[in-house]
Amino acid sequence: MSETYDLYRQGREHLAAGHAAQATVPLEKAKKREPAKASIREALGIAYFRIRRFAEAEQEFRTILELAPVDHYAHFALGRCLEKQGRPQEAVGHYRLATFFRPQSRDYRKALEALEH
């Protein structure tokens, strides 16, 4: 296994254990090694979100969308980051895209409906 994958796995384990702040350390190191790896950026974005570093989480999810514009989860997560930063109008657009790309998701629909009403 590569050292980058080991760092990613370590970060995911910290996230799973509820230690988001600790997860950022190995995930940031993994991102430096493979900046175009969406899975690393997603885990890092989740960690940043959980420790309320919303602007940094936003940047990770925006980068994922540059790499994969139809990533439904990245649109949803970006919407959540924007909403937490007091930008609901921007969030609605990403919730709509998340719902479009994955219409079966109740979570995506609920988030969209909450801001549209």
BELJO-V77269 format. One record per backbone hydrogen bond with DSSP energy under -1.0 kcal/mol. NH is the residue of the N-H (numbers start at 1). CO is the residue of the C=O. If there is no record, write none. Layout:
BEGIN
nh->NH co->CO
nh->NH co->CO
END
This chain:
BEGIN
nh->6 co->2
nh->7 co->3
nh->8 co->4
nh->9 co->5
nh->10 co->6
nh->11 co->7
nh->12 co->8
nh->13 co->9
nh->14 co->10
nh->15 co->11
nh->16 co->12
nh->17 co->13
nh->18 co->15
nh->19 co->14
nh->23 co->19
nh->24 co->20
nh->27 co->23
nh->28 co->24
nh->29 co->25
nh->30 co->26
nh->31 co->27
nh->32 co->28
nh->33 co->29
nh->34 co->30
nh->37 co->34
nh->41 co->37
nh->42 co->38
nh->43 co->39
nh->44 co->40
nh->45 co->41
nh->46 co->42
nh->47 co->43
nh->48 co->44
nh->49 co->45
nh->50 co->46
nh->51 co->47
nh->52 co->49
nh->53 co->48
nh->54 co->52
nh->57 co->53
nh->58 co->54
nh->59 co->55
nh->60 co->56
nh->61 co->57
nh->62 co->58
nh->63 co->59
nh->64 co->60
nh->65 co->61
nh->66 co->62
nh->67 co->63
nh->68 co->64
nh->71 co->68
nh->75 co->71
nh->76 co->72
nh->77 co->73
nh->78 co->74
nh->79 co->75
nh->80 co->76
nh->81 co->77
nh->82 co->78
nh->83 co->79
nh->84 co->80
nh->85 co->81
nh->86 co->83
nh->87 co->82
nh->91 co->87
nh->92 co->88
nh->93 co->89
nh->94 co->90
nh->95 co->91
nh->96 co->92
nh->97 co->93
nh->98 co->94
nh->99 co->95
nh->100 co->96
nh->101 co->97
nh->102 co->98
nh->105 co->102
nh->109 co->105
nh->110 co->106
nh->111 co->107
nh->112 co->108
nh->113 co->109
nh->114 co->110
nh->115 co->111
nh->116 co->112
nh->117 co->113
END
